[in-house]
Structure formats: structure tokens, C-alpha cells
């Protein structure tokens, strides 16, 4: 059976690769970072003029952590929030483990 012959260059490459693997493993960071995760906000205008009491539980089911309340004509949740009072709305948010992420106000237009 003929013997396999290696060149000096092939032996050096194999030796360096063998030495480099543990060095690379030691150089890897040991602290773990929290995984990247998106945070979602549910726009109330997607529900038309449904009551906030129906929208907030659905936002949580959809994976949203925040809610965006829209005024007329796109929705009327901003007006609902004013009618019920901000304290009552804050209590509803706490009940459903949500926060108010945004108050979209396209009704003001670019010059108001």
C-alpha cells in the first residue's frame, strides 16, 4: 500500500489550524447579551370605532405591549379616552398589561 506524502506547507497549515481553534474559543465573549426582540404597538384605528374595552384585550393577544390611540375620522378611541377620563383609561391599560405608546394626531394637519 503506498504511503500518503504531505508537503511541509500542508503540515504547517494543519498544525496552525489545530492551534488556532482553542485560541479562538477563548477569545469569544463570555457574557451573554439579551436576545434582540421587537416591541409591538397596536394602532386603535385598525378596529374602527370599537370600544377600548374590546380593543385592549385584543392588542395583548396580538403580542403588542403598547397601544396607539387615534382620533376621528380614523377611529374614535382618543375621544373615548377623554370621555372616560385619563385615570380610568390608565386603569384599563394596567388591567391588560399595556402602556400608551403613542397618540397619533393626523387630524391637526401639517400647519396646526
N, C-alpha and C positions, 0 to 999 in steps of 0.2 A: 504494500500500500504506500503510495507516495506521500511524503510529508508536505504539509502546507508551509509555505515560506512567507514571512511577513517582512516588509521593509522597515527600516528604522523609523521612518515617518509615521507609518501605521501604528507601531508600538507606542510612540510618543503621544499620538492623538488619543489612543485608548487609555494610556496612563493619566494624561491630563484630565480626560473626561471623568475617570474614576475618582480623582482627587477633587474635582470641582463640585460634584454633586453634594457632598456633605457641607462644603463651604456655602453653597447657595441655600441650602436648607437652614443653616444657622443665620444667614443674613435676612431671612424672611421675617417680617414683623410678627411679634408675639402677641401684641394687643389686638383684641378683636374690636372692630367697629360695628356699630349697629347697622343692620341692613337698610338699604335705601328703600323708602316706602312713600308712595304718593298719598297725599291727603286730599280727599274729595269734598267739594262743596255742591250742595243740591240747590238749583235755582227754582224758586217757588213758581215762576212763570210757566214752568213745564206742566203745571197742574191747573192752569187756567185760573178760575176763581174759587177753587175748592177751599174749604176752611183749613186754617193752620192746624187744627186738631187732627185732621186727616193726613195732612202733608208731612208733618214732623215724624210720625212713626215710619212712614214710607222712606223718608230720607235715610234713616238709620239702617233700614233693611237693605238699601242700595249701597251701603258702605260709606256714606258721607259722614263726616264729623262736623260739618258746618252747613249752615243754610244761608241762602241769599234771598232776601225778601224784596219783591218787586211791587211797584205801584201800578195803578191803572195807566194805560189801557192793556198792558201785557199780563197783568194779574191784578189782584187787589189785596195781597197779603200785607202790604205796608199799611194800607188803610185799616185792615183787620187788627194789626198790631196796635195802631193808635187808638182804635175803639175799645179794645180790651184793656189797654194800659200796659205800660212797659214792664211793670213788676209782674203782672200776670203772664206776659209773654216770656219773661226771663224764667219764671217758674216752669212753664211748658218746656222750654229748652232744657232746663235741668232734669226734668222728668224723663226726657228722651235722650239724655246724654249728648246733647248737641250744643254748639255755640253759634252765635250770629257772626257769620264770616264776612258779609257784605250787604250793603243796601244799595242796590242798583237804582239809579235815578235818571233814566233816559228822558223822562217827562220834562226835565228842566231845559233840555235843548243845549246847543253849544254856547249860547250867549246869556243864559240865565244862571 
